[in-house]
Amino acid sequence: MNQTISDGVRWTTSDLELLATDEWKRYEIVDGELFVTRAPHWRHQRTGGNVYFELEIWSRLSKLGEPIATPGIIFTNADNVIPDVVWIGNERLAQLLDDEGHLRGAPELIVEVLSPGTINERRDREAKLKLYSSTGVQEYWIANWQLQQLEVYRRESAQLKLIETLLADDEITSPLLPGFRVRVQRFFV
């Protein structure tokens, strides 16, 4: 079950606190629109875990920052999301982490694992891309476990633009992560 709930209502972060908590559902607000999704597919979660694992190995060696899986990010009262994985530099983490353990701004890198379905694709490829672009995210990866490909968006001229779509045999590198080099297929094993 994936749905958007809008009916002309602009949802806020405060509204999320009033909703019944259900550990099997994820509630996100993008530009005031509420997205409700059930727990992701096994392969979706495995892909997110693999991306996290590769970023964690690199981060422990480089000591430049850290990845985290499914963090809460509150950009504004109308934009509250739970991406699959983020990577944030040490300095930025110290500035953006609030007392409740949520990020209150853009990490350098956000990774979303694409779930099947039109609503999910629209959320990740349009609504979240627009949000991440407008809030200063430097790089955005969309991992498609079904096609085993990775879309890489990087900030150019103050917005995120699709730079490349990598296939399983390609390697991902990033100017944000000096020395990070991973074959894309490792995200999908």
C-alpha positions as a Markdown table, in Angstrom:
| # | Residue | x | y | z |
|---|---|---|---|---|
| 1 | Met | 0.0 | 0.0 | 0.0 |
| 2 | Asn | 1.4 | 3.3 | -1.1 |
| 3 | Gln | -0.7 | 6.4 | -1.1 |
| 4 | Thr | -0.6 | 10.1 | -1.1 |
| 5 | Ile | -3.0 | 11.9 | 1.1 |
| 6 | Ser | -3.7 | 15.5 | 0.1 |
| 7 | Asp | -7.3 | 16.6 | -0.7 |
| 8 | Gly | -6.1 | 20.2 | -0.7 |
| 9 | Val | -4.6 | 19.8 | 2.8 |
| 10 | Arg | -1.1 | 21.0 | 3.5 |
| 11 | Trp | 0.4 | 18.6 | 6.0 |
| 12 | Thr | 3.1 | 19.7 | 8.5 |
| 13 | Thr | 5.6 | 18.1 | 10.7 |
| 14 | Ser | 3.3 | 18.8 | 13.7 |
| 15 | Asp | 0.6 | 16.7 | 12.0 |
| 16 | Leu | 2.9 | 13.7 | 11.8 |
| 17 | Glu | 3.1 | 13.7 | 15.6 |
| 18 | Leu | -0.7 | 13.3 | 15.8 |
| 19 | Leu | -0.8 | 10.3 | 13.5 |
| 20 | Ala | -0.9 | 6.9 | 15.0 |
| 21 | Thr | 2.5 | 5.4 | 14.9 |
| 22 | Asp | 2.7 | 2.2 | 12.9 |
| 23 | Glu | 6.1 | 0.5 | 12.7 |
| 24 | Trp | 5.2 | -1.0 | 9.3 |
| 25 | Lys | 4.4 | 2.3 | 7.6 |
| 26 | Arg | 6.6 | 5.3 | 6.7 |
| 27 | Tyr | 5.1 | 8.8 | 6.7 |
| 28 | Glu | 6.8 | 11.5 | 4.8 |
| 29 | Ile | 5.8 | 15.1 | 3.8 |
| 30 | Val | 7.1 | 16.7 | 0.7 |
| 31 | Asp | 5.8 | 20.2 | -0.1 |
| 32 | Gly | 2.9 | 19.7 | 2.3 |
| 33 | Glu | 1.8 | 16.4 | 0.6 |
| 34 | Leu | 1.7 | 13.4 | 2.8 |
| 35 | Phe | 3.1 | 10.1 | 1.4 |
| 36 | Val | 2.3 | 6.9 | 3.3 |
| 37 | Thr | 4.2 | 3.7 | 2.4 |
| 38 | Arg | 4.4 | 0.3 | 3.9 |
| 39 | Ala | 7.6 | -1.3 | 4.9 |
| 40 | Pro | 9.8 | -1.7 | 1.8 |
| 41 | His | 10.4 | -4.9 | -0.1 |
| 42 | Trp | 13.2 | -7.2 | 1.1 |
| 43 | Arg | 15.4 | -6.3 | -1.9 |
| 44 | His | 14.8 | -2.6 | -1.4 |
| 45 | Gln | 16.0 | -2.8 | 2.2 |
| 46 | Arg | 19.0 | -5.1 | 1.2 |
| 47 | Thr | 20.0 | -2.5 | -1.5 |
| 48 | Gly | 19.9 | 0.3 | 1.0 |
| 49 | Gly | 21.9 | -1.8 | 3.5 |
| 50 | Asn | 24.5 | -2.5 | 0.9 |
| 51 | Val | 24.9 | 1.2 | 0.0 |
| 52 | Tyr | 25.2 | 2.0 | 3.7 |
| 53 | Phe | 27.8 | -0.8 | 4.2 |
| 54 | Glu | 30.0 | 0.5 | 1.3 |
| 55 | Leu | 29.8 | 4.1 | 2.5 |
| 56 | Glu | 30.5 | 3.0 | 6.1 |
| 57 | Ile | 33.7 | 1.1 | 5.1 |
| 58 | Trp | 34.9 | 4.2 | 3.2 |
| 59 | Ser | 33.9 | 6.6 | 6.1 |
| 60 | Arg | 35.7 | 4.6 | 8.7 |
| 61 | Leu | 38.9 | 4.8 | 6.7 |
| 62 | Ser | 38.6 | 8.4 | 5.6 |
| 63 | Lys | 37.1 | 9.8 | 8.8 |
| 64 | Leu | 35.5 | 12.5 | 6.8 |
| 65 | Gly | 31.9 | 11.9 | 7.8 |
| 66 | Glu | 29.3 | 9.1 | 8.3 |
| 67 | Pro | 26.5 | 7.4 | 6.6 |
| 68 | Ile | 23.2 | 6.6 | 8.3 |
| 69 | Ala | 20.2 | 4.5 | 7.2 |
| 70 | Thr | 16.7 | 5.9 | 7.3 |
| 71 | Pro | 17.3 | 9.1 | 9.2 |
| 72 | Gly | 14.6 | 11.6 | 9.8 |
| 73 | Ile | 15.3 | 14.9 | 8.0 |
| 74 | Ile | 13.2 | 18.0 | 8.7 |
| 75 | Phe | 13.9 | 20.6 | 6.1 |
| 76 | Thr | 10.9 | 22.8 | 6.9 |
| 77 | Asn | 7.5 | 22.4 | 8.6 |
| 78 | Ala | 6.1 | 21.2 | 5.2 |
| 79 | Asp | 9.1 | 19.0 | 4.3 |
| 80 | Asn | 9.9 | 16.0 | 6.5 |
| 81 | Val | 11.4 | 12.9 | 4.9 |
| 82 | Ile | 13.0 | 9.6 | 5.7 |
| 83 | Pro | 15.5 | 8.8 | 2.9 |
| 84 | Asp | 17.0 | 5.3 | 2.7 |
| 85 | Val | 20.6 | 6.4 | 3.3 |
| 86 | Val | 22.4 | 9.7 | 3.7 |
| 87 | Trp | 26.1 | 10.6 | 4.0 |
| 88 | Ile | 27.0 | 13.7 | 5.9 |
| 89 | Gly | 30.4 | 15.3 | 6.6 |
| 90 | Asn | 31.5 | 15.7 | 10.2 |
| 91 | Glu | 31.3 | 19.5 | 10.3 |
| 92 | Arg | 27.8 | 19.6 | 8.7 |
| 93 | Leu | 26.6 | 16.8 | 11.1 |
| 94 | Ala | 27.6 | 18.9 | 14.1 |
| 95 | Gln | 25.6 | 21.9 | 12.7 |
| 96 | Leu | 22.5 | 20.1 | 11.6 |
| 97 | Leu | 21.7 | 17.4 | 14.2 |
| 98 | Asp | 19.0 | 18.5 | 16.7 |
| 99 | Asp | 18.4 | 17.4 | 20.3 |
| 100 | Glu | 15.9 | 14.8 | 19.1 |
| 101 | Gly | 18.4 | 13.2 | 16.8 |
| 102 | His | 16.9 | 14.6 | 13.5 |
| 103 | Leu | 18.8 | 16.4 | 10.8 |
| 104 | Arg | 17.5 | 19.9 | 10.3 |
| 105 | Gly | 19.0 | 20.5 | 6.9 |
| 106 | Ala | 20.6 | 19.0 | 3.9 |
| 107 | Pro | 23.3 | 16.3 | 4.1 |
| 108 | Glu | 25.8 | 16.2 | 1.3 |
| 109 | Leu | 24.5 | 12.9 | -0.2 |
| 110 | Ile | 21.1 | 11.3 | -0.2 |
| 111 | Val | 20.4 | 7.9 | -1.6 |
| 112 | Glu | 16.9 | 6.7 | -2.3 |
| 113 | Val | 16.1 | 3.1 | -3.3 |
| 114 | Leu | 13.3 | 3.1 | -5.9 |
| 115 | Ser | 10.2 | 1.1 | -5.0 |
| 116 | Pro | 8.0 | -0.1 | -7.8 |
| 117 | Gly | 4.9 | 1.9 | -8.7 |
| 118 | Thr | 4.0 | 5.2 | -10.3 |
| 119 | Ile | 3.4 | 7.0 | -7.0 |
| 120 | Asn | 6.8 | 5.9 | -5.6 |
| 121 | Glu | 8.6 | 6.8 | -8.8 |
| 122 | Arg | 6.9 | 10.2 | -8.9 |
| 123 | Arg | 7.9 | 10.8 | -5.2 |
| 124 | Asp | 11.6 | 9.9 | -5.7 |
| 125 | Arg | 12.2 | 11.2 | -9.2 |
| 126 | Glu | 10.1 | 14.4 | -9.1 |
| 127 | Ala | 9.0 | 15.5 | -5.6 |
| 128 | Lys | 12.1 | 14.5 | -3.7 |
| 129 | Leu | 14.4 | 15.5 | -6.5 |
| 130 | Lys | 12.9 | 19.0 | -6.4 |
| 131 | Leu | 13.1 | 19.1 | -2.6 |
| 132 | Tyr | 16.7 | 17.9 | -2.4 |
| 133 | Ser | 17.7 | 20.3 | -5.2 |
| 134 | Ser | 16.1 | 23.3 | -3.5 |
| 135 | Thr | 17.5 | 22.5 | 0.0 |
| 136 | Gly | 21.2 | 22.3 | -1.0 |
| 137 | Val | 21.8 | 18.5 | -1.3 |
| 138 | Gln | 25.1 | 18.1 | -3.2 |
| 139 | Glu | 24.5 | 14.7 | -4.7 |
| 140 | Tyr | 21.5 | 12.4 | -5.0 |
| 141 | Trp | 21.6 | 8.7 | -6.0 |
| 142 | Ile | 18.5 | 6.8 | -7.0 |
| 143 | Ala | 19.2 | 3.0 | -6.8 |
| 144 | Asn | 16.9 | 0.8 | -8.9 |
| 145 | Trp | 17.3 | -2.8 | -7.6 |
| 146 | Gln | 15.0 | -4.2 | -10.3 |
| 147 | Leu | 17.1 | -2.9 | -13.2 |
| 148 | Gln | 20.3 | -2.9 | -11.2 |
| 149 | Gln | 21.2 | 0.6 | -12.1 |
| 150 | Leu | 22.1 | 3.8 | -10.3 |
| 151 | Glu | 21.1 | 7.3 | -11.3 |
| 152 | Val | 23.5 | 10.0 | -10.2 |
| 153 | Tyr | 22.4 | 13.6 | -9.8 |
| 154 | Arg | 25.0 | 16.3 | -8.9 |
| 155 | Arg | 24.6 | 19.9 | -8.1 |
| 156 | Glu | 25.3 | 22.2 | -11.1 |
| 157 | Ser | 24.2 | 25.8 | -11.4 |
| 158 | Ala | 22.3 | 25.6 | -8.0 |
| 159 | Gln | 20.3 | 22.5 | -8.9 |
| 160 | Leu | 20.6 | 18.7 | -9.0 |
| 161 | Lys | 21.0 | 17.4 | -12.5 |
| 162 | Leu | 21.3 | 13.9 | -13.8 |
| 163 | Ile | 24.9 | 13.3 | -14.6 |
| 164 | Glu | 24.9 | 9.6 | -15.4 |
| 165 | Thr | 23.0 | 6.4 | -15.1 |
| 166 | Leu | 25.4 | 3.6 | -14.0 |
| 167 | Leu | 24.8 | -0.1 | -14.7 |
| 168 | Ala | 25.9 | -3.0 | -12.6 |
| 169 | Asp | 29.4 | -3.4 | -14.1 |
| 170 | Asp | 30.1 | 0.4 | -13.8 |
| 171 | Glu | 32.0 | 2.0 | -10.9 |
| 172 | Ile | 30.6 | 4.8 | -8.8 |
| 173 | Thr | 32.9 | 7.6 | -7.7 |
| 174 | Ser | 32.1 | 10.9 | -6.2 |
| 175 | Pro | 33.9 | 14.3 | -5.8 |
| 176 | Leu | 32.2 | 14.3 | -2.3 |
| 177 | Leu | 33.9 | 11.1 | -1.3 |
| 178 | Pro | 37.6 | 11.2 | -2.3 |
| 179 | Gly | 38.9 | 7.7 | -3.1 |
| 180 | Phe | 35.5 | 6.1 | -2.9 |
| 181 | Arg | 35.2 | 3.6 | -5.8 |
| 182 | Val | 32.6 | 0.8 | -5.8 |
| 183 | Arg | 31.3 | -1.4 | -8.5 |
| 184 | Val | 27.5 | -0.7 | -8.7 |
| 185 | Gln | 26.6 | -4.4 | -8.6 |
| 186 | Arg | 27.8 | -4.5 | -5.0 |
| 187 | Phe | 24.8 | -2.5 | -4.1 |
| 188 | Phe | 22.5 | -5.1 | -5.5 |
| 189 | Val | 23.9 | -8.4 | -4.2 |
